[in-house]
Amino acid sequence: WDTVDPAELFHAPVVKKPCKGSVVKHLQEITKGADFMVLWMDCDREGENINFEVLDCCMHLMAGSGSKFDRVYRAHFSAINPSDIMKAYNALGKP
């Protein structure tokens, strides 16, 4: 932390490293043939990047033809309690 000004980290580029392992395999297995996908990640920069990594490795496995992105949704929430979860579910948006 002493070598970089923390303010510089807000503008740092995102570096994606390929991940091969059981998480990716599991996500791909449950995505095969899915009609819709709902992403429930944290609403921060890391969560947003994870959303697009999931899409990169899984969206091609969804059922149907045409634009699969039209069938991908994003839940926005700030707390894990029944009220906030239902509120997010009823207001799904796009990633």
Phi, psi and chi 1 to 4 in degrees:
 res  aa     phi    psi   chi1   chi2   chi3   chi4
   1 TRP       -  -15.5  -70.0  107.1      -      -
   2 ASP   -83.1  -14.1  -64.9  -27.0      -      -
   3 THR   -93.0  -14.3   59.6      -      -      -
   4 VAL  -130.7  135.6  176.8      -      -      -
   5 ASP   -69.4  121.2  177.2    4.5      -      -
   6 PRO   -53.4  -28.9  -25.9   34.2      -      -
   7 ALA   -63.3  -29.6      -      -      -      -
   8 GLU   -66.7  -26.4  -70.2 -178.5   37.3      -
   9 LEU   -67.2  -23.6  -62.0  175.7      -      -
  10 PHE   -67.4  -23.2  -73.9  100.4      -      -
  11 HIS  -112.6    8.3  -55.2  -70.6      -      -
  12 ALA   -69.0  143.8      -      -      -      -
  13 PRO   -69.2  152.0   24.5  -31.6      -      -
  14 VAL   -86.9  129.1  175.1      -      -      -
  15 VAL  -109.2  121.2  177.4      -      -      -
  16 LYS   -98.4  130.8  -69.2 -175.2  179.0 -176.8
  17 LYS  -114.2  131.3  -66.3 -177.5  179.5 -179.7
  18 PRO   -59.8  138.3  -10.6   16.7      -      -
  19 CYS  -119.3  120.1  176.8      -      -      -
  20 LYS  -120.7  122.1  -65.9 -179.8 -178.8  172.5
  21 GLY   174.3 -168.1      -      -      -      -
  22 SER   -66.6  -30.7   61.3      -      -      -
  23 VAL   -66.0  -47.7  172.7      -      -      -
  24 VAL   -62.3  -45.6  171.8      -      -      -
  25 LYS   -60.3  -43.8 -175.4  177.1  177.7 -179.3
  26 HIS   -62.7  -46.6  175.0   70.9      -      -
  27 LEU   -59.9  -41.8  -70.8  171.4      -      -
  28 GLN   -66.9  -38.0  -70.3  175.5  -25.9      -
  29 GLU   -65.2  -41.4  -73.3  173.8   -0.9      -
  30 ILE   -80.2  -14.8   62.4  171.8      -      -
  31 THR   -84.5  -25.8  -57.7      -      -      -
  32 LYS   -53.3  120.1  -75.6 -179.0 -173.7  170.7
  33 GLY    79.4    3.6      -      -      -      -
  34 ALA   -69.3  140.5      -      -      -      -
  35 ASP   -82.9  -32.7  -65.8  -43.0      -      -
  36 PHE  -137.2  159.0  -62.7   91.6      -      -
  37 MET  -135.0  132.4 -176.8 -175.7  -59.1      -
  38 VAL  -120.7  122.9  179.1      -      -      -
  39 LEU   -95.5  124.3  -58.2  164.0      -      -
  40 TRP  -119.3   71.5  -69.3   80.3      -      -
  41 MET  -111.2  165.1  -53.2  -63.6  177.3      -
  42 ASP   -56.3  147.2  -69.5  -16.4      -      -
  43 CYS   -90.5   56.8  -67.6      -      -      -
  44 ASP  -133.1 -179.8   58.3   12.3      -      -
  45 ARG   -59.7  -42.1 -173.8  174.9 -178.0 -170.3
  46 GLU   -65.1  -43.6 -179.1 -178.2   19.8      -
  47 GLY   -61.3  -41.9      -      -      -      -
  48 GLU   -63.3  -40.9  -68.5  -59.6  -41.6      -
  49 ASN   -66.0  -39.5  -74.9  -39.3      -      -
  50 ILE   -62.2  -40.5  -67.3  169.8      -      -
  51 ASN   -53.1  -48.3  -76.3  -31.3      -      -
  52 PHE   -73.9  -27.0  -73.6   98.9      -      -
  53 GLU   -67.4  -41.2  -72.5  179.8   11.4      -
  54 VAL   -61.3  -45.5  169.6      -      -      -
  55 LEU   -60.1  -42.8  -68.5  176.0      -      -
  56 ASP   -60.2  -38.4  -74.1  -15.1      -      -
  57 CYS   -93.3  -12.3   77.2      -      -      -
  58 CYS  -124.7  -29.7  -63.3      -      -      -
  59 MET   -58.5  -34.0 -167.7  164.8   56.7      -
  60 HIS   -65.4  -14.5   67.7  -78.5      -      -
  61 LEU   -91.2   -5.6  -61.4  168.9      -      -
  62 MET   -67.6  155.2  -69.1  174.2   65.1      -
  63 ALA   -70.0  159.5      -      -      -      -
  64 GLY    85.5  174.4      -      -      -      -
  65 SER  -119.3 -177.3   58.9      -      -      -
  66 GLY    80.7 -160.7      -      -      -      -
  67 SER   -76.8  105.3  177.6      -      -      -
  68 LYS   -73.6  -24.9  -65.8  177.3 -179.6  173.3
  69 PHE   -60.5  -28.1 -167.0   74.9      -      -
  70 ASP   -65.0  -16.7  -69.7  -19.3      -      -
  71 ARG  -110.2   19.4  -63.4 -179.6  -77.2  126.9
  72 VAL  -111.2  131.6  175.3      -      -      -
  73 TYR  -126.3  161.8  -61.8   93.4      -      -
  74 ARG  -129.0  127.3  173.1   78.7  163.9   93.1
  75 ALA   -92.4  132.2      -      -      -      -
  76 HIS  -112.7  118.9  -65.7  -86.0      -      -
  77 PHE  -147.8  160.4   60.3   98.5      -      -
  78 SER  -125.4   -6.5   56.0      -      -      -
  79 ALA  -147.0  151.0      -      -      -      -
  80 ILE  -102.5   85.9  -58.9  176.0      -      -
  81 ASN  -144.4  158.7   59.3   57.1      -      -
  82 PRO   -52.7  -41.4  -27.1   35.3      -      -
  83 SER   -64.1  -49.0  173.1      -      -      -
  84 ASP   -68.8  -34.5  -76.5   -1.3      -      -
  85 ILE   -65.8  -45.4  -69.7  171.0      -      -
  86 MET   -65.4  -38.1  -72.4  -53.9  -62.3      -
  87 LYS   -62.1  -43.9 -170.6  173.4  166.9 -176.6
  88 ALA   -66.6  -41.9      -      -      -      -
  89 TYR   -62.2  -39.6  177.2   76.9      -      -
  90 ASN   -79.1   -3.7  -71.3  -40.3      -      -
  91 ALA  -132.1   41.0      -      -      -      -
  92 LEU   -59.9  139.1  -64.8  174.4      -      -
  93 GLY  -122.5 -162.0      -      -      -      -
  94 LYS  -101.0  149.1  -61.1  -52.3  -72.7  178.1
  95 PRO   -69.2      -   12.1  -14.0      -      -
